[in-house]
Amino acid sequence: MPARSSVVAVTLPWLVRRGALGFWHELPRCVVAGALGLATAAPLLVAMIAALPDWILAATTVPPALALTGLVRFAAAVARGDGPRLATLREVDPALALLLAGGVSLAGLALNSGGGAALAGAAGAAGLLLVFPYALAYGALRGRRGLRAVRGGAILVAFRPSWALTLVAMGCLGGFAAAASAGVLAAVVLPLLLAITASQTLGLLDEIDALQGRA
């Protein structure tokens, strides 16, 4: 058991570094891709600032969710070193995007309701933060869509929960950096985090495939 922990401690930083280096090598295209993805969140931002009705707010979560499924395919190509193309951003997964948008909307509605619903909303939000990054990356890397991608993401979280928690922590740090820069760094942080997520997912899938091959 200690030997396995040692392998994880060495492997995780290496995978993070691989994702970050892949991002750095494709920096101009990554920034453009990140900016295009963030632009789709403009209606959501307007709806939040204007305090529009919940159903409008929920509807405006769909465009950025769709863009995210395309952006993660771009990031997967970055992590693999395949020479990502901006045209990849059009390869979206509507089913997975609707699941993500619906989950975010329901969690937000529950959190705003207070009481027991808020507790359920917090649990749902935590589940989204843990599962959906891997679901997005798994779907992009293995060509899985909708619920199959979510199932794969959940399996990856269960296989190595500490990595999922680390990814959430990095996401929080990235969010703080974007907020501290008044949003300027958001176009950098988003594709960087997705490239790291894709790199981690590749590592997990390789390990799972190796274990299944020995079974």
C-alpha positions in Angstrom: 0.0 0.0 0.0 2.8 2.6 0.8 4.3 1.8 -2.6 1.1 2.7 -4.4 0.9 6.0 -2.5 4.4 6.8 -3.6 3.6 6.2 -7.2 0.5 8.5 -7.0 2.6 11.2 -5.4 5.1 11.1 -8.2 2.6 10.6 -11.0 0.1 13.4 -10.2 2.6 16.3 -10.4 4.1 14.8 -13.6 0.6 14.7 -15.2 -0.1 18.3 -14.1 3.2 19.4 -15.5 2.5 17.6 -18.8 -0.9 19.4 -19.1 0.7 22.7 -18.3 3.5 22.3 -20.8 1.1 21.2 -23.5 -0.9 24.4 -22.8 2.3 26.5 -22.9 3.3 25.1 -26.2 -0.1 26.0 -27.7 -0.5 29.2 -25.7 -1.8 31.6 -28.5 -4.5 29.2 -29.7 -5.4 28.2 -26.1 -6.0 31.9 -25.2 -8.1 32.4 -28.3 -10.1 29.2 -27.5 -10.5 30.3 -23.9 -11.7 33.8 -24.9 -14.2 32.3 -27.4 -15.5 30.0 -24.7 -15.9 32.7 -22.2 -17.8 34.9 -24.6 -20.6 32.5 -24.6 -21.1 33.2 -20.9 -22.0 36.8 -21.5 -25.8 36.2 -21.5 -25.5 34.4 -18.2 -23.5 37.2 -16.7 -26.1 39.8 -17.9 -28.9 37.6 -16.5 -27.2 37.4 -13.1 -26.5 41.1 -12.9 -30.0 42.0 -13.9 -31.5 39.5 -11.5 -33.7 38.0 -14.2 -36.1 35.2 -13.5 -34.8 31.8 -12.7 -36.0 30.2 -15.9 -34.1 32.8 -18.0 -31.0 32.3 -15.8 -31.3 28.5 -16.3 -31.6 29.0 -20.1 -28.5 31.1 -20.3 -26.4 28.3 -18.7 -26.8 26.2 -21.8 -24.5 28.2 -24.3 -21.5 28.2 -22.0 -22.1 24.5 -21.2 -22.1 23.7 -24.9 -19.0 25.8 -25.4 -17.3 23.9 -22.6 -17.8 20.5 -24.2 -16.1 21.9 -27.3 -13.3 23.5 -25.4 -12.5 20.4 -23.5 -12.1 18.5 -26.8 -9.6 21.2 -27.8 -7.9 20.8 -24.4 -7.8 17.0 -24.9 -5.9 17.5 -28.2 -3.5 19.8 -26.3 -2.9 17.2 -23.6 -2.2 14.5 -26.2 0.1 16.8 -28.2 -2.0 16.4 -31.3 -1.8 20.0 -32.5 -5.2 21.3 -31.5 -7.3 23.2 -34.1 -9.8 25.9 -33.2 -12.3 24.1 -35.4 -12.5 21.5 -32.7 -14.5 24.0 -30.6 -17.5 23.2 -32.8 -17.4 19.5 -31.8 -19.9 20.0 -28.9 -21.9 17.4 -27.0 -25.4 18.7 -26.5 -26.5 15.9 -24.2 -23.6 16.4 -21.8 -24.1 20.2 -22.0 -27.7 19.9 -21.0 -26.9 17.6 -18.1 -24.3 20.1 -16.9 -26.5 23.1 -17.4 -29.4 21.3 -15.7 -27.3 20.2 -12.8 -25.9 23.7 -12.3 -29.4 25.3 -12.5 -30.9 22.8 -10.0 -28.0 23.2 -7.6 -28.2 27.0 -7.7 -32.0 27.0 -7.3 -31.7 24.6 -4.3 -29.0 26.7 -2.7 -31.1 29.9 -3.0 -34.1 28.1 -1.4 -32.6 27.7 2.0 -33.2 25.1 4.6 -32.9 21.4 3.7 -33.0 22.3 0.0 -29.9 24.4 0.4 -28.1 21.4 1.9 -29.1 19.2 -1.0 -28.0 21.9 -3.4 -24.6 22.1 -1.7 -24.2 18.3 -2.0 -25.3 18.5 -5.6 -22.8 21.3 -6.4 -20.0 19.3 -4.7 -20.9 16.3 -6.9 -20.8 18.5 -10.0 -17.4 19.9 -9.1 -16.0 16.5 -8.6 -17.5 14.5 -11.4 -18.0 16.9 -14.3 -14.4 17.9 -15.0 -13.6 14.2 -15.5 -16.8 13.5 -17.3 -16.0 16.3 -19.8 -12.4 15.0 -20.3 -13.4 11.4 -20.5 -16.1 12.1 -23.1 -13.6 14.1 -25.2 -10.8 11.5 -24.9 -12.9 8.3 -25.4 -15.7 9.7 -27.6 -18.4 9.1 -25.0 -21.4 11.4 -24.9 -24.1 12.3 -22.4 -24.7 9.9 -19.5 -22.0 7.6 -20.7 -19.5 10.4 -20.2 -20.9 11.2 -16.7 -20.7 7.5 -15.8 -17.0 7.4 -16.9 -16.3 10.6 -14.9 -17.9 9.1 -11.8 -15.8 5.9 -12.1 -12.6 8.0 -12.4 -13.5 10.0 -9.3 -14.2 6.7 -7.4 -10.9 5.2 -8.7 -8.8 8.1 -7.4 -10.8 10.6 -5.3 -7.7 12.4 -4.1 -6.9 13.5 -7.6 -10.5 14.8 -8.1 -10.1 16.8 -4.9 -6.8 18.2 -6.1 -8.4 19.2 -9.3 -11.2 21.0 -7.5 -8.6 22.8 -5.4 -6.7 23.9 -8.5 -9.9 25.1 -10.0 -10.6 27.2 -6.9 -7.1 28.7 -7.1 -7.6 29.4 -10.8 -10.9 31.1 -10.0 -9.3 33.3 -7.4 -6.6 34.3 -10.0 -9.2 35.1 -12.6 -11.2 37.2 -10.0 -8.1 39.0 -8.8 -7.3 40.0 -12.3 -10.8 41.3 -12.9 -11.4 38.5 -15.4 -8.4 39.2 -17.5 -6.8 35.8 -16.7 -10.0 33.8 -17.2 -9.1 33.2 -20.9 -5.9 31.6 -19.7 -7.0 29.8 -16.6 -9.9 27.9 -18.2 -8.0 26.2 -21.0 -5.1 25.6 -18.7 -7.3 23.8 -16.2 -9.0 21.8 -18.9 -5.6 20.7 -20.3 -4.5 19.6 -16.9 -7.8 17.7 -16.4 -7.3 16.0 -19.7 -3.7 15.1 -18.8 -4.9 13.6 -15.5 -7.7 11.7 -17.2 -5.2 10.2 -19.7 -3.1 9.0 -16.8 -6.0 7.5 -15.0 -7.3 5.8 -18.1 -3.8 4.4 -18.9 -3.6 3.0 -15.4 -7.1 1.5 -15.5 -6.4 -0.1 -18.9 -3.2 -1.6 -17.5 -5.0 -3.0 -14.5 -7.6 -4.5 -16.7 -5.0 -6.0 -19.0 -3.4 -7.8 -16.0 -6.7 -9.1 -14.8 
